Amino acid sequence: MPRCAEASCSRWRPERLAPGWAIGIRLNGDWYCSRTCVQQAARAGLTDETSVPLPPARRTLRLGVLLRQFNAVSDEELIAALAMQRLNNSRLGAELISRGQVSPEQVLRALAAQESVSYLTAFDTSRVTRGPSWLPAEAVRALGLIPFDYNSDLLKIYVICAAPVPRAAVRALQKLSGFTPEVYLVNDSAWERALREYRTAPDTADADVVTVPGLDDAAALVADTASADRAVTMRHVRWDRFTWVQVEGPTQISNVLVPEAMEGTCQVAHMPH
């Protein structure tokens, strides 16, 4: 293209007139004459819908039915727990555990069957500290998925989460990381302990980590990264609670999270190639 790719700009590429005059910035392969034009293009791109669709509703058995099928509770115990659950506005599994009628392991097994995923009754949180740690902690918290291992040959990343499985977040992680997540369900307390243990890798923790509000500031950060590296690729995906923007240049990958509800706080961290 002989002109700047930003629709509102009509500036000609100078190298068309003077070969070797290397100015301008490339975003997703297109040439832009200035940081301002890159920012405008990035903001327009972030407005485009690149959503991760929610999976179609699956017909799943209710937790109480599954526990009954597993012979974990009797009909009478289940009816009494359901009545107390409505009264206390609590979760059925927690209500049954508090009444001493099922074990946490039985509830976890039923929840995993409900979600059609594997589960771990015990989880060594040291696996989190030894596992892949390129995601910023803020991204892990937003996704609700904690990585603990990966297989580079199979392009798989193994993650734990608490019920319910955040299906849209799983698809977002796959889309931007290129790794297929394999999900293991753990109980809430194990997930919280693992989250406290998760740390971004030392070689990325000392990189710039900034907080910006909204898509306008996310576009500005894309423009800053593009101005520094001169040629970058921007990808983004939106799921039910966040927009995740990824900017890849020759030396680094930047990740930006923008909460959907109010385009609020956005966390950015850099990952080495």
DRENLOGU-882834 format. One record per atom (N, C-alpha, C): z, y, x; residue in three letters. Coordinates in steps of 0.05 Angstrom, whole numbers, plus 5000, padded with zeros to 4 digits. Atoms other than C-alpha are relative to their C-alpha. Layout:
BEGIN
ZYXAla/...
END
This chain:
BEGIN
500049765017Met/500050005000Met/500050255018Met/500249774983Pro/497950675031Pro/502150224995Pro/498049805007Arg/503451074996Arg/502749874998Arg/497350085005Cys/510951034988Cys/500149834974Cys/499950185023Ala/512650464940Ala/501750114977Ala/498449885021Glu/517450904900Glu/498150154981Glu/502049895020Ala/513651094836Ala/500150304999Ala/499849715002Ser/516351804836Ser/499150155025Ser/500749884974Cys/514051934908Cys/497049955005Cys/502950034994Ser/506852054930Ser/499450035030Ser/500549954971Arg/507852105005Arg/498449775012Arg/501650204986Trp/502751745048Trp/501549885023Trp/498850124976Arg/504851255101Arg/498750125024Arg/501149854977Pro/504051635166Pro/498549815019Pro/501450174981Glu/501851015206Glu/497149964991Glu/502850025009Arg/495551015163Arg/498350225014Arg/501449774987Leu/493851675196Leu/500449995031Leu/499450014971Ala/497151565264Ala/501249735007Ala/498950264994Pro/497850835284Pro/502150015022Pro/497850004981Gly/504250695322Gly/502250184993Gly/497849825009Trp/508251235287Trp/501849854981Trp/498350195015Ala/513750775264Ala/502350144986Ala/497849895015Ile/517751135211Ile/499949874972Ile/499950125027Gly/519850925141Gly/501849755000Gly/498250225005Ile/523850345113Ile/498649804982Ile/501150215018Arg/521749675083Arg/502249874985Arg/498150135018Leu/525449395023Leu/498449794985Leu/501550225013Asn/523148714998Asn/497050005006Asn/502850004991Gly/516748795038Gly/498450254994Gly/501449765006Asp/514849465009Asp/500950235018Asp/499549784982Trp/514450105050Trp/501050244984Trp/498949765012Tyr/518750715031Tyr/500250215021Tyr/500249794980Cys/518351385064Cys/502850105009Cys/497449894994Ser/525851545063Ser/502249844988Ser/497650135011Arg/532851315049Arg/500350064970Arg/499849925028Thr/532651704983Thr/498249824982Thr/501850175015Cys/526651314959Cys/500949714998Cys/498950275000Val/529850654979Val/502349984980Val/497850005019Gln/536050834940Gln/499150004971Gln/501049995027Gln/532051004878Gln/498749734992Gln/501250265006Ala/528150354883Ala/502149784997Ala/497850205003Ala/534549954894Ala/501450034974Ala/498649955025Arg/537850274834Arg/498349904976Arg/501850105021Ala/531750124791Ala/500049694999Ala/500050294998Gly/531749404816Gly/502649884989Gly/497550105009Leu/539149314800Leu/500250034969Leu/500049975029Thr/537849554729Thr/498449784986Thr/501650235011Asp/532748994719Asp/501949774995Asp/498450235007Glu/535748384686Glu/499349775018Glu/500350244985Thr/536547834736Thr/502549844995Thr/497550135009Ser/541947484697Ser/499949705005Ser/499750284999Val/544546794707Val/500749924971Val/499450065028Pro/544046524636Pro/502349814997Pro/497950195006Leu/549946184606Leu/498849744992Leu/501150265007Pro/548745444599Pro/500149964969Pro/499950055029Pro/547145204528Pro/502749864993Pro/497450125009Ala/553345014489Ala/499849705000Ala/499950294999Arg/555144304503Arg/502049894979Arg/498250135019Arg/558243854451Arg/502049845015Arg/498050144985Thr/564643654484Thr/502449934982Thr/497750085015Leu/570643294458Leu/502450185006Leu/497749844996Arg/576943694448Arg/502049865018Arg/498150114981Leu/582543604499Leu/501849794986Leu/498250185014Gly/587143284447Gly/498749734994Gly/501450255006Val/581842774428Val/499749835025Val/500350154975Leu/580642584500Leu/502749885009Leu/497350114992Leu/588142504514Leu/500749774981Leu/499550225019Arg/588542074452Arg/498349755008Arg/501750234992Gln/582641644476Gln/501149875026Gln/498850114975Phe/586141564544Phe/502749884995Phe/497450115007Asn/592341324506Asn/502350155014Asn/497949844987Ala/596241894538Ala/502150104980Ala/498249915021Val/599342124472Val/499549844974Val/500350125026Ser/600441854403Ser/499050214980Ser/500949815021Asp/597642164339Asp/502350194993Asp/497749835008Glu/604642414321Glu/500650215021Glu/499449824978Glu/605842724389Glu/497950235001Glu/502249804999Leu/599043074387Leu/500250204977Leu/499849825023Ile/600043354317Ile/502350205004Ile/497749834995Ala/606943624336Ala/499450215022Ala/500749814979Ala/604243934400Ala/498050214991Ala/501949815010Leu/598444264364Leu/501450214983Leu/498549815017Ala/603244574314Ala/501650195017Ala/498449824982Met/607644844370Met/498150185016Met/502049844985Gln/601445084408Gln/499250244984Gln/500749775017Arg/599345514349Arg/502350204998Arg/497749825003Leu/606345784343Leu/500550165025Leu/499449874974Asn/607145944417Asn/497650145012Asn/502549894989Asn/599846154428Asn/499649905029Asn/500250124973Ser/599845684488Ser/497649815001Ser/502150204997Arg/594845184516Arg/501149734994Arg/499050265009Leu/595244484490Leu/501049835024Leu/499150154977Gly/595644164559Gly/502750085010Gly/497449904991Ala/601344614580Ala/502249934981Ala/498050065021Glu/604944494514Glu/500849705003Glu/499450284998Leu/604443734522Leu/501649945026Leu/498550044975Ile/606843774595Ile/502850094997Ile/497349895003Ser/612744214577Ser/501749824982Ser/498550185018Arg/614743714523Arg/500549725013Arg/499650254986Gly/614543154574Gly/498449764989Gly/501550215013Gln/609342764535Gln/497549915016Gln/502250084982Val/603742764587Val/500750115028Val/499649904973Ser/603442864662Ser/497850205007Ser/502249814992Pro/599443424696Pro/497549855008Pro/502350154992Glu/594942884724Glu/498449904976Glu/501450095024Gln/593242624655Gln/498550234987Gln/501449775011Val/591443314631Val/497650075017Val/502249944982Leu/587243444693Leu/497749814996Leu/502150205005Arg/583442794682Arg/498550054975Arg/501349945025Ala/582042974610Ala/498350255002Ala/501549754997Leu/579843684628Leu/497449955017Leu/502350064984Ala/575143404682Ala/497949844983Ala/501950155017Ala/572142914631Ala/498750194980Ala/501149805018Gln/571243494583Gln/497950175013Gln/501949844986Glu/567543894636Glu/497849845015Glu/501950184986Ser/563743294665Ser/499950075030Ser/499849954971Val/566143444736Val/502149815011Val/497950154986Ser/570343084788Ser/502650165000Ser/497449864999Tyr/577643244797Tyr/501749895023Tyr/498350074978Leu/582943224852Leu/502950034990Leu/497249985009Thr/590143054832Thr/501750135021Thr/498549874978Ala/592543294901Ala/497950135017Ala/501949864983Phe/589243804945Phe/501450135024Phe/498949894976Asp/590943975017Asp/498850275005Asp/501049734997Thr/590244725022Thr/499050065028Thr/501149954973Ser/588944675097Ser/497049955001Ser/502950045001Arg/581944435078Arg/498650264994Arg/501249735006Val/580645145053Val/499850165026Val/500049854975Thr/582545445120Thr/498149895021Thr/501950134982Arg/578144945157Arg/497250004989Arg/502650025013Gly/572344995108Gly/498350255005Gly/501849774998Pro/566545485101Pro/501450254991Pro/498549755006Ser/569246195101Ser/498350255003Ser/501849774998Trp/563146645100Trp/500250194976Trp/499749835023Leu/564646905030Leu/502450185003Leu/497649835001Pro/569147515025Pro/502049904980Pro/497950095019Ala/575747364991Ala/499750124973Ala/500449885026Glu/574047854937Glu/497849864983Glu/502150155014Ala/567747454920Ala/501149744990Ala/498850265008Val/571646804918Val/501750044975Val/498349945023Arg/576647124870Arg/498350064975Arg/501749935023Ala/571147394826Ala/498649764989Ala/501450245009Leu/567346744824Leu/501949804987Leu/498250215009Gly/573546324811Gly/499449735013Gly/500850244986Leu/570745824861Leu/500950025029Leu/499049994973Ile/574045654928Ile/498649795016Ile/501450204983Pro/569645314981Pro/502049865019Pro/498350144981Phe/572944775023Phe/498449825018Phe/501650164983Asp/567144395054Asp/497150054994Asp/502949975005Tyr/559544385060Tyr/498549795015Tyr/501850184987Asn/553743945080Asn/497450145004Asn/502449844995Ser/548244335114Ser/497449834997Ser/502450175004Asp/543443735111Asp/499249984971Asp/500550035029Leu/544143655036Leu/499950274986Leu/499849735012Leu/544944405025Leu/502050004976Leu/497950015020Lys/551344274986Lys/502550155010Lys/497449874994Ile/557744684984Ile/502049894980Ile/498050135017Tyr/564044354956Tyr/502250214994Tyr/498249795009Val/568544804915Val/502149884981Val/498050065021Ile/574944754874Ile/500250234981Ile/499549805020Cys/576545124811Cys/502049904980Cys/498350085022Ala/581445124754Ala/498450014974Ala/501450015025Ala/579344974683Ala/500350274985Ala/502650145003Pro/574945184650Pro/498150075024Pro/501949954978Val/569245124701Val/498350244993Val/501749765004Pro/565745804708Pro/497149945005Pro/502750104996Arg/558745534698Arg/498150215010Arg/501849784991Ala/555146204705Ala/500650075029Ala/499349934972Ala/558946344770Ala/498949785019Ala/501150224984Val/556845654796Val/497050055005Val/502949954997Arg/549545834783Arg/499550255018Arg/500349764984Ala/550446524815Ala/500449935030Ala/499550084972Leu/553346204879Leu/497649845010Leu/502350154991Gln/547445724882Gln/497650185005Gln/502449834998Lys/542246264871Lys/500150175026Lys/500049824977Leu/544646724927Leu/500849865026Leu/499350134975Ser/547446224977Ser/497949795008Ser/501950214994Gly/541945704972Gly/501249725001Gly/498650265000Phe/547245154970Phe/500749924971Phe/499350105027Thr/548444724909Thr/503049944999Thr/497150055001Pro/555844754890Pro/500649734987Pro/498950245013Glu/559344094876Glu/502950074993Glu/497449895010Val/565444264834Val/502049784996Val/497750185004Tyr/572243924835Tyr/502150164986Tyr/497949875015Leu/577444104784Leu/502749945012Leu/497250044991Val/584644214807Val/501850144980Val/498249865019Asn/590844444769Asn/500450295009Asn/499749724995Asp/592545174765Asp/501650075025Asp/498349944977Ser/598045164817Ser/498749945026Ser/501550074975Ala/593644814869Ala/497950215005Ala/502149794997Trp/588145324856Trp/501250265011Trp/498749754991Glu/592945904865Glu/500949995029Glu/499250034972Arg/595645624930Arg/497650015018Arg/502450004984Ala/588645504956Ala/498950295003Ala/501049735000Leu/586646214937Leu/501650175020Leu/498349854981Arg/592546494977Arg/499349925029Arg/500650104973Glu/590346075037Glu/497250095009Glu/502849944993Tyr/583046285035Tyr/499950265016Tyr/500449764983Arg/581046775090Arg/497150015008Arg/502749964989Thr/574347065109Thr/500049945030Thr/500250074972Ala/572046815177Ala/500650245018Ala/499349774982Pro/574747235236Pro/497650165009Pro/502349854991Asp/567647415258Asp/498850174978Asp/500949825021Thr/566447735190Thr/502250184990Thr/497749845011Ala/573447995174Ala/500250275012Ala/499849744988Asp/572948555224Asp/497650174995Asp/502349835008Ala/566348795196Ala/500850194978Ala/499349805021Asp/566049375148Asp/500549864973Asp/499550085028Val/569249215081Val/500750254985Val/499649755015Val/568549785032Val/500149944970Val/499850015029Thr/569949904959Thr/498450234988Thr/501549795013Val/564950284916Val/499949964970Val/500050035029Pro/564650414841Pro/497150004990Pro/502449995016Gly/558550214801Gly/497449945015Gly/502650074989Leu/551150054811Leu/498850235016Leu/501149774984Asp/549450764836Asp/501049985028Asp/498950014973Asp/554050674895Asp/499149745014Asp/501250244989Ala/551549964905Ala/497250055011Ala/502649934991Ala/544550234910Ala/500150185025Ala/499749834977Ala/546950754960Ala/500649835025Ala/499450174978Leu/549850205003Leu/497649845009Leu/502550134993Val/543349825000Val/498250185017Val/501649814985Ala/539850455024Ala/501150045028Ala/498749974974Asp/544850535081Asp/499349775018Asp/500650244984Thr/543749815104Thr/497150005008Thr/502849994994Ala/536249895099Ala/499350215021Ala/500549794981Ser/536450545138Ser/500849915028Ser/499150104974Ala/540250195194Ala/498249795011Ala/501650234990Asp/536049565198Asp/497050044997Asp/502949925003Arg/529349885178Arg/498449814982Arg/501450185017Ala/527249265139Ala/502149804989Ala/498050175012Val/531648885089Val/498849874975Val/500650135026Thr/531148405030Thr/502450034982Thr/497849985019Met/535348544969Met/499649794978Met/499950195023Arg/537148004918Arg/502550064984Arg/497649965016His/541848054860His/500049814976His/499750185023Val/544447624804Val/502450104984Val/497949905018Arg/548647794744Arg/501149764983Arg/498950205019Trp/553447334708Trp/502050144982Trp/498649895022Asp/558547434654Asp/501950235007Asp/498049794993Arg/563347884693Arg/499150185022Arg/500749854976Phe/559848144755Phe/497050015005Phe/502750014987Thr/553348344788Thr/500549965030Thr/499750054971Trp/552748064858Trp/497450085013Trp/502349904985Val/548048434905Val/500249905029Val/500150094973Gln/545948134971Gln/497750135015Gln/502049864984Val/542248525025Val/499949875027Val/500350154974Glu/539548145085Glu/498150165018Glu/501649874979Gly/537148495148Gly/499749825024Gly/500450174976Pro/535348245218Pro/502749905012Pro/497550084986Thr/542648215240Thr/502349944982Thr/497750045017Gln/547048165179Gln/499249964971Gln/500450025029Ile/547747995106Ile/502450154987Ile/498049855014Ser/551548475061Ser/500249904971Ser/499550085027Asn/554748264996Asn/501550214985Asn/498749795016Val/556648744940Val/500549874972Val/499350095027Leu/560348564876Leu/500650254983Leu/499549785019Val/560149034816Val/501049884974Val/499050105026Pro/564548854756Pro/498350114977Pro/501849935022Glu/560348854693Glu/501350194980Glu/498749865023Ala/565449144644Ala/499750305003Ala/500149714997Met/565649844674Met/498750085026Met/501249944974Glu/561549794737Glu/502250125018Glu/497649894985Gly/568249884772Gly/499949945029Gly/499750044971Thr/570549674840Thr/498149805010Thr/501950184988Cys/565549344885Cys/500849945028Cys/499150084973Gln/567248954947Gln/497649925017Gln/502250064983Val/562648895006Val/501049885026Val/499350114974Ala/562948455067Ala/497549905013Ala/502450084985His/558048245121His/500449725010His/500050274990Met/556247535140Met/498049985023Met/501950054978Pro/553147325206Pro/497949804991Pro/502050205006His/546746925203His/500949735010His/
END
